[in-house]
Amino acid sequence: MWPFRSPRPQKSTGPLKEFYAVPPPTEETPLTELPLLAVDVEATGMDARKHQLVSIGWVPVNGTQIDLSGAGYVILRGSEGFTVGPSATIHQLTDDEIAAGIDHSEALGQLLAALQGRAMLGHFVPMEEGFLSAACQRLFHAPLQVPMVDTFAIERRHMERMGTYPRGEDLRLARVRARYGLPAYRNHNALTDALACAEQYLAHQAQLPVSTLKDVMV
């Protein structure tokens, strides 16, 4: 059953309407069979109402395997006169790279095609949800509604169950990966961060008492 049914997706157009034509996984789907798409976004700030998306990266996860053949990365073209400003020190994208990027509707269309029939995976998914849903509303007349899995939330719940109450730094993806013996990657490249999140999710799946989408969904 479609667990996010509301009047809003019915108003969707274009790639978002095509996305909603394929049901997502159910809560009972075993994690060993669960299709996900690890997604990371980079933006000029943290507030989707004020800041602009500059890049999106994604990597499919099929059950217990990462599918690098389905990975994608897009840089989004800025509007006329747009400048990345101080945010360039974080995401390392220049104004020239942004000017050479692709149209926002094309970028979102590519992502939605990759996300179709999958749950969305991220590390602190409110960031991805906020920017992507706002973009879908603006471009395709409805918000993005999809089952979401958050490695940030999974690790926080795990630490709390173990009687260790994390501070903010304890839940940064690099810090979490180090605790699970995963290698260090450079942060704030959307594709690399999506891959890092996918690997962390598989480490969680292998080591924690979780078995279905319901166990990990936020």
C-alpha positions as CSV (number, residue, x, y, z in Angstrom):
1,M,0.0,0.0,0.0
2,W,1.1,3.5,-0.8
3,P,1.9,4.8,2.8
4,F,2.1,8.5,1.9
5,R,-1.2,9.0,0.1
6,S,-2.5,12.6,0.2
7,P,-4.2,15.0,-2.2
8,R,-0.9,16.7,-2.9
9,P,0.9,14.1,-5.1
10,Q,-2.2,14.0,-7.4
11,K,-1.3,17.6,-8.4
12,S,2.2,16.6,-9.4
13,T,3.4,17.1,-13.0
14,G,6.3,16.0,-15.2
15,P,9.0,13.7,-13.7
16,L,7.3,13.9,-10.2
17,K,4.1,12.5,-11.6
18,E,6.0,9.7,-13.3
19,F,7.8,9.1,-10.0
20,Y,4.5,8.7,-8.1
21,A,3.2,6.2,-10.7
22,V,5.5,3.5,-9.2
23,P,4.7,2.5,-5.5
24,P,7.5,2.7,-3.0
25,P,8.6,-0.3,-0.9
26,T,6.3,-1.3,1.9
27,E,7.3,-1.1,5.6
28,E,7.4,-4.9,5.7
29,T,10.1,-5.1,2.9
30,P,13.1,-7.1,4.3
31,L,16.3,-5.0,4.3
32,T,18.0,-7.8,2.3
33,E,15.6,-7.0,-0.5
34,L,15.1,-3.3,0.0
35,P,15.8,-1.0,-2.9
36,L,17.2,2.4,-1.7
37,L,18.8,5.4,-3.2
38,A,21.5,7.1,-1.1
39,V,21.2,10.8,-1.8
40,D,23.2,13.8,-0.8
41,V,22.7,17.5,-1.6
42,E,25.0,20.4,-1.4
43,A,23.6,24.0,-1.1
44,T,24.7,27.5,-0.4
45,G,23.3,27.2,3.1
46,M,21.0,25.1,5.3
47,D,17.6,26.8,4.8
48,A,15.7,25.6,1.7
49,R,13.6,28.8,1.8
50,K,16.6,31.1,1.4
51,H,19.5,29.0,-0.1
52,Q,20.0,27.3,-3.4
53,L,20.9,23.8,-4.3
54,V,24.2,23.5,-6.1
55,S,24.7,19.7,-6.6
56,I,23.0,16.4,-6.0
57,G,24.7,13.0,-5.8
58,W,23.1,9.5,-5.6
59,V,24.0,5.9,-5.3
60,P,21.6,2.9,-5.5
61,V,21.6,0.2,-2.8
62,N,19.9,-3.0,-3.7
63,G,19.4,-5.1,-0.6
64,T,23.0,-5.7,0.6
65,Q,24.8,-4.4,-2.4
66,I,25.8,-0.9,-3.6
67,D,25.3,-0.5,-7.4
68,L,27.9,2.0,-8.6
69,S,26.7,1.6,-12.2
70,G,23.5,3.5,-11.2
71,A,25.3,6.3,-9.4
72,G,24.7,9.9,-10.6
73,Y,26.0,13.4,-9.9
74,V,24.7,16.7,-11.2
75,I,25.7,20.3,-10.7
76,L,22.7,22.7,-10.9
77,R,23.0,25.9,-13.0
78,G,22.6,29.1,-11.0
79,S,20.2,31.8,-11.9
80,E,21.5,35.0,-13.7
81,G,23.8,36.8,-11.4
82,F,24.0,33.9,-8.9
83,T,27.2,33.5,-6.9
84,V,28.1,30.7,-4.5
85,G,29.7,33.2,-2.2
86,P,31.4,31.9,1.0
87,S,29.6,28.5,0.6
88,A,32.3,27.6,-2.0
89,T,34.7,26.9,0.9
90,I,32.3,24.0,1.9
91,H,31.2,22.4,-1.3
92,Q,34.3,23.5,-3.4
93,L,32.2,24.5,-6.4
94,T,33.0,27.7,-8.2
95,D,30.8,30.2,-9.9
96,D,32.1,29.0,-13.3
97,E,31.1,25.4,-12.5
98,I,27.7,26.5,-11.4
99,A,27.2,28.5,-14.6
100,A,28.0,25.4,-16.6
101,G,25.6,23.3,-14.7
102,I,22.3,21.8,-15.9
103,D,18.8,23.1,-15.5
104,H,17.1,22.4,-12.2
105,S,14.2,20.6,-13.7
106,E,16.5,18.3,-15.7
107,A,18.6,17.6,-12.5
108,L,15.5,16.8,-10.5
109,G,14.2,14.7,-13.3
110,Q,17.3,12.6,-13.3
111,L,17.1,12.1,-9.5
112,L,13.4,11.2,-9.5
113,A,14.0,8.6,-12.3
114,A,16.7,7.0,-10.1
115,L,14.6,7.2,-7.0
116,Q,11.5,5.6,-8.5
117,G,10.3,2.6,-6.6
118,R,12.9,3.1,-3.9
119,A,13.2,4.4,-0.4
120,M,15.5,7.4,0.0
121,L,18.6,7.0,2.2
122,G,20.6,9.9,3.7
123,H,22.6,11.1,6.6
124,F,20.4,13.6,8.4
125,V,17.7,13.4,5.8
126,P,15.8,16.6,6.8
127,M,18.4,18.5,4.7
128,E,17.8,16.4,1.6
129,E,14.0,16.3,2.2
130,G,13.8,20.1,2.7
131,F,15.7,21.1,-0.4
132,L,14.3,18.4,-2.7
133,S,10.7,18.7,-1.6
134,A,10.9,22.5,-2.1
135,A,12.4,22.1,-5.5
136,C,9.7,19.6,-6.5
137,Q,7.0,21.9,-5.3
138,R,8.4,24.8,-7.3
139,L,9.1,22.8,-10.5
140,F,6.4,20.0,-10.5
141,H,3.7,21.5,-8.3
142,A,3.8,19.0,-5.4
143,P,6.2,18.0,-2.6
144,L,8.4,15.0,-2.6
145,Q,6.9,12.2,-0.4
146,V,9.0,9.0,-0.2
147,P,9.9,6.6,2.6
148,M,13.1,7.8,4.2
149,V,16.0,6.0,6.0
150,D,18.4,8.1,8.0
151,T,21.8,6.8,9.1
152,F,22.0,9.7,11.5
153,A,18.8,8.6,13.2
154,I,19.7,4.9,13.1
155,E,23.0,5.6,14.9
156,R,21.4,8.0,17.4
157,R,18.8,5.4,18.4
158,H,21.5,2.7,18.6
159,M,23.7,4.9,20.9
160,E,20.7,5.7,23.1
161,R,19.8,2.0,23.4
162,M,23.4,1.4,24.5
163,G,23.2,4.1,27.2
164,T,25.5,6.5,25.3
165,Y,23.8,9.8,24.6
166,P,25.5,11.4,21.6
167,R,26.5,15.0,21.2
168,G,26.3,16.6,17.8
169,E,29.8,15.8,16.8
170,D,29.3,12.1,17.7
171,L,26.7,11.8,14.9
172,R,28.7,13.4,12.0
173,L,29.0,10.9,9.2
174,A,32.8,10.8,9.4
175,R,32.7,10.2,13.1
176,V,30.1,7.4,12.7
177,R,32.0,5.7,9.9
178,A,35.2,5.7,12.0
179,R,33.4,3.9,14.8
180,Y,32.4,1.2,12.3
181,G,35.9,0.9,10.9
182,L,35.0,2.5,7.5
183,P,37.6,4.6,5.7
184,A,37.7,8.4,5.8
185,Y,36.5,10.2,2.7
186,R,36.6,13.9,1.8
187,N,33.4,15.6,2.9
188,H,31.0,17.8,1.0
189,N,31.1,16.3,-2.4
190,A,27.6,15.1,-3.0
191,L,28.5,11.9,-4.8
192,T,31.2,10.9,-2.3
193,D,28.9,11.7,0.6
194,A,26.1,9.6,-0.9
195,L,28.5,6.7,-1.3
196,A,29.7,7.2,2.3
197,C,26.2,7.1,3.5
198,A,25.4,3.9,1.5
199,E,28.4,2.2,3.1
200,Q,27.4,3.3,6.5
201,Y,23.9,2.0,6.0
202,L,25.2,-1.5,5.1
203,A,27.4,-1.5,8.2
204,H,24.3,-0.7,10.3
205,Q,22.3,-3.4,8.5
206,A,25.0,-6.0,9.2
207,Q,25.7,-5.1,12.8
208,L,22.4,-3.9,14.3
209,P,19.1,-5.7,15.1
210,V,17.1,-4.4,12.1
211,S,15.4,-6.5,9.5
212,T,12.7,-4.6,7.7
213,L,12.1,-1.1,6.3
214,K,9.9,-0.3,9.3
215,D,12.9,-0.8,11.6
216,V,15.0,1.9,9.9
217,M,12.5,4.3,8.5
218,V,12.1,7.8,10.0
